[in-house]
């Protein structure tokens, strides 16, 4: 008899990509797959490109740590989402629910618990996000990316898995990326990205230093939706993308060094590809500080150069990029020592073991 799984997670690409990595493996194992996301989140677009995975949306609300009038309305949206998820799970009768986190995952995990369906949560960051903190008491298993995270969760439920990375990222071809960017191959390539939603501060800093950096590098700039600078469209050696999907493996294969935010999924993907990275984590003022912890962990391991957002200036960005490039071989050697475990297979085994018999 075929097993069925409901996947959930959304809000940013980081809350979706582990699900994207799981889907082909689950299909190979003969699972039926259903996805529950939000009405307008990026997960709808990403999952919509995958054949054979029905997508259902439920109401959700942003879980804020600061005052906002929407804080009075959103709990009712979450409760509405719990009821919708409960009915969907009752109808679909999955054997297990898997969550990658994000606001939409809270009603889905609660809906699973109310239906008596076991669930597995995967936490990417070193410290759990607010959505996962709320959902974890109702989950059956909690899978961790960082072993240090165990101190923040129920140890009886926690399992260290590691970072799950999409296998297709390793299939990129540098020559294909070079053709896409129309680079001549005479300079090393710097890839800059600010996460699936983009980063105004990274975008602005990079463009402010563009003429200086272009003297040394060809630059790929993944700047986020609506952030293309049309005035730079014809700039030689500079290629802008709003957002990439199928193109990303080829662009990463082409890149010699990467400038990035410090979301856990992104940095572990760069680690798996042995890409020297300059991490500019979201500031504590703009986040709960998870990216700072992620970045410091990678810095301590010798995988990354770190530049704090509050220290980001034209001069500091140029200096950090130059240090990264000059020391790229040392960073690669450190990353080679990271080992070759298979978190994806470990996670699949946990999902199968947790599913209802």
C-alpha positions in Angstrom: 0.0 0.0 0.0 1.4 3.4 -1.0 2.3 5.8 1.7 1.3 9.5 1.7 3.1 12.5 3.1 2.1 16.1 3.5 4.9 18.6 3.2 4.8 22.1 4.5 7.0 25.2 4.9 7.2 28.6 3.3 7.6 32.3 3.5 11.2 32.3 2.1 12.9 29.9 -0.2 14.9 28.5 2.7 11.7 27.1 4.2 11.0 25.3 0.9 14.2 24.0 -0.6 14.6 21.0 1.8 11.1 19.9 0.6 12.3 20.4 -3.0 15.2 18.1 -2.2 13.0 15.5 -0.6 10.3 15.3 -3.3 12.2 13.3 -6.0 13.5 10.9 -3.4 10.0 10.4 -2.0 8.7 9.8 -5.5 11.4 7.1 -6.0 10.2 5.4 -2.9 6.6 5.4 -4.1 5.2 8.0 -1.8 2.2 10.1 -2.7 3.0 13.8 -1.9 0.7 16.7 -1.1 1.9 20.2 -0.2 0.3 22.7 2.1 1.5 26.3 1.9 0.2 29.8 2.2 -2.0 31.7 -0.3 0.7 34.0 -1.7 4.0 32.7 -0.4 7.1 31.9 -2.5 6.4 28.2 -1.9 3.4 28.4 -4.1 5.5 29.4 -7.1 8.4 26.9 -6.3 6.2 23.9 -5.7 3.9 24.9 -8.6 6.8 24.1 -11.0 7.0 20.5 -9.8 4.7 17.9 -11.5 2.7 15.5 -9.4 2.5 17.5 -6.2 -0.9 18.9 -5.5 -0.8 22.3 -3.6 -3.3 23.5 -1.1 -3.2 26.8 0.7 -4.3 27.7 4.2 -4.6 31.0 6.1 -1.7 32.0 8.2 -0.3 35.1 10.0 3.1 36.5 10.5 4.5 35.7 14.0 6.1 39.0 15.0 8.4 39.7 18.0 7.6 43.5 17.8 4.5 45.6 18.1 2.2 45.8 15.1 -1.5 46.3 14.9 -1.6 43.2 12.7 -0.6 41.2 15.8 -4.2 41.5 17.0 -5.6 40.1 13.7 -3.1 37.4 12.8 -3.8 35.0 15.7 -7.3 34.6 14.2 -5.8 34.0 10.8 -3.6 31.2 12.4 -6.6 29.7 14.1 -8.5 29.8 10.8 -5.5 28.1 9.2 -5.4 25.4 11.9 -9.1 24.5 11.1 -8.3 24.5 7.3 -5.2 22.3 7.8 -7.2 20.0 10.1 -9.8 19.5 7.5 -7.3 19.0 4.7 -5.3 16.4 6.7 -8.5 14.7 7.7 -9.4 14.5 3.9 -5.9 13.5 2.7 -5.2 11.0 5.4 -1.4 11.2 5.3 0.9 8.8 7.1 3.2 11.6 8.2 3.6 15.4 7.9 7.0 17.0 7.3 7.6 20.6 8.1 10.5 22.9 7.1 9.2 25.8 9.2 8.0 29.2 8.4 4.7 30.8 9.5 2.5 28.5 7.5 3.9 25.4 9.2 2.3 26.2 12.5 -1.3 25.5 11.5 -0.3 22.4 9.6 1.6 20.8 12.5 -1.3 21.6 14.8 -3.7 20.2 12.3 -1.6 17.0 12.1 -1.5 16.7 15.9 -5.3 17.2 16.2 -5.7 14.4 13.6 -3.3 12.1 15.5 -0.9 12.1 12.5 2.8 12.0 13.4 5.0 14.9 12.2 8.7 15.6 11.7 10.1 19.1 11.9 13.5 20.1 10.4 15.2 23.1 12.0 17.9 24.7 9.8 19.2 27.4 12.2 21.4 27.0 15.2 18.6 28.4 17.4 14.9 27.5 16.6 12.8 30.1 14.8 9.5 31.3 16.4 7.3 29.2 14.2 9.2 26.0 15.0 9.3 26.9 18.7 5.5 27.1 18.7 5.1 23.9 16.7 7.8 21.7 18.3 5.7 20.6 21.3 3.2 19.1 18.9 5.8 17.3 16.7 6.9 13.7 16.9 10.5 14.2 15.8 12.8 17.3 15.5 15.6 17.1 13.1 18.6 19.4 13.6 21.1 20.9 11.2 23.5 22.0 14.0 24.3 19.6 16.9 24.4 22.6 19.2 20.7 23.1 18.7 19.9 20.1 20.9 20.2 22.3 24.0 17.3 24.5 22.8 14.8 21.7 22.1 13.2 18.6 23.7 16.2 16.2 23.7 13.9 13.1 23.6 12.5 14.2 20.2 15.7 15.7 18.8 17.9 13.9 16.1 21.0 15.5 14.6 20.7 15.1 10.8 22.8 17.8 9.3 22.0 20.1 6.3 19.9 18.7 3.5 21.1 20.0 0.2 19.5 19.7 -3.2 21.4 17.2 -5.3 20.8 19.1 -8.5 23.1 21.9 -7.3 26.0 19.6 -7.8 25.1 19.1 -11.5 25.9 22.7 -12.5 28.3 23.4 -15.4 30.5 26.4 -15.3 30.5 26.8 -19.1 26.7 26.9 -19.2 26.8 29.6 -16.5 29.4 31.6 -18.5 27.1 31.5 -21.6 24.1 32.6 -19.5 26.1 35.6 -18.2 28.0 36.3 -21.4 31.3 36.5 -19.6 34.6 36.0 -21.5 36.3 33.9 -18.8 39.3 36.3 -18.3 38.4 37.3 -14.7 37.5 35.3 -11.6 33.7 35.3 -10.9 32.1 36.8 -7.8 28.5 35.8 -7.1 26.5 38.0 -4.8 23.0 37.1 -3.4 20.8 38.4 -0.6 18.4 35.5 -0.1 15.2 34.7 -2.0 13.7 38.1 -1.1 16.9 40.1 -1.9 18.8 42.4 0.4 18.8 46.2 -0.2 21.9 46.7 1.9 23.9 44.1 0.0 22.5 45.3 -3.4 23.4 49.0 -2.6 26.8 48.2 -1.3 27.7 46.0 -4.2 26.5 48.6 -6.8 28.3 51.4 -4.9 31.6 49.4 -5.4 30.8 48.1 -8.9 33.4 50.0 -10.9 36.2 49.0 -8.5 35.1 45.4 -8.2 34.6 45.0 -12.0 38.3 45.8 -12.5 39.1 42.5 -10.8 36.0 40.3 -11.1 33.1 39.4 -13.4 30.0 39.7 -11.1 26.8 37.7 -11.0 24.2 39.6 -8.9 21.0 37.8 -7.7 19.3 40.8 -6.3 15.7 39.8 -5.5 12.4 40.5 -7.2 11.9 44.0 -8.3 15.5 45.0 -7.6 17.0 45.0 -11.1 18.8 48.2 -11.8 17.9 48.9 -15.5 20.6 51.6 -15.8 23.3 48.8 -15.3 21.7 46.3 -17.7 24.4 46.8 -20.4 27.4 46.9 -18.0 30.1 44.6 -19.3 31.0 41.9 -16.8 28.0 42.4 -14.6 24.9 40.2 -14.9 21.8 40.8 -12.8 19.0 38.2 -12.0 15.9 38.9 -9.9 15.6 35.3 -8.8 17.0 32.0 -10.2 15.9 28.4 -10.1 17.1 26.0 -12.8 20.0 28.4 -13.6 21.4 28.4 -10.0 23.5 25.2 -10.3 25.3 26.6 -13.4 25.9 30.0 -11.8 27.3 28.4 -8.6 29.6 26.2 -10.7 30.9 29.3 -12.4 31.5 31.3 -9.2 34.9 31.4 -7.6 33.7 33.2 -4.5 30.3 34.1 -3.1 28.9 37.0 -1.1 25.7 36.0 0.8 23.4 36.4 3.7 23.8 33.7 6.3 20.6 31.7 6.1 21.3 28.1 7.1 20.1 26.5 3.9 22.1 28.8 1.7 25.4 28.5 3.6 25.3 24.8 3.8 24.6 24.6 0.1 27.8 26.7 -0.4 29.7 24.4 1.9 28.6 21.3 0.0 29.9 23.0 -3.2 33.2 24.1 -1.5 32.5 27.8 -2.4 34.6 30.3 -0.3 32.0 32.7 1.1 31.7 36.2 2.6 28.7 36.2 4.9 26.9 39.4 5.8 24.2 38.2 8.3 21.0 40.1 8.9 21.6 42.4 11.9 20.1 41.8 15.3 17.9 44.8 14.8 16.3 43.3 11.7 16.1 39.7 12.9 16.2 37.4 15.9 20.0 37.0 15.4 19.9 33.5 13.9 22.0 34.5 10.9 24.7 36.0 13.1 25.0 32.7 15.0 25.1 30.7 11.7 27.8 33.0 10.3 29.9 32.9 13.5 29.7 29.1 13.5 31.0 29.0 9.9 33.7 31.5 10.7 34.9 29.5 13.6 35.0 26.3 11.5 37.2 28.2 8.9 34.6 28.1 6.1 33.7 31.8 5.8 34.8 35.4 6.1 32.2 37.4 8.1 31.3 41.1 7.7 28.6 42.3 10.1 25.9 44.4 8.5 26.5 47.4 10.9 30.2 47.4 9.7 29.2 47.3 6.0 30.8 50.2 4.2 32.4 50.6 0.7 35.8 50.1 2.2 35.0 47.2 4.4 33.2 45.3 1.6 36.1 45.7 -0.8 38.6 44.7 1.9 36.5 41.6 2.9 36.1 40.5 -0.7 39.8 40.8 -1.3 40.7 38.9 1.8 38.3 36.1 0.8 39.7 35.8 -2.7 43.3 35.9 -1.5 42.6 33.1 1.0 40.1 31.1 -1.1 42.4 28.0 -1.2 42.6 27.9 2.6 38.8 28.1 2.9 38.4 25.3 0.3 40.8 23.1 2.2 38.8 23.7 5.5 35.6 22.8 3.7 37.0 19.6 2.3 37.4 18.5 5.9 33.7 18.8 6.5 33.1 15.2 5.5 30.6 13.6 3.2 27.7 12.4 5.3 24.3 12.0 3.6 21.7 14.0 5.6 19.1 13.6 2.9 19.1 9.8 3.3 19.1 10.1 7.1 16.1 12.4 7.0 14.2 10.1 4.6 14.9 7.2 7.1 13.5 9.3 10.0 10.4 10.2 8.0 9.7 6.6 7.0 10.3 5.4 10.6 8.0 8.1 12.0 5.1 7.4 9.5 2.1 5.5 10.7 2.4 1.8 10.2 
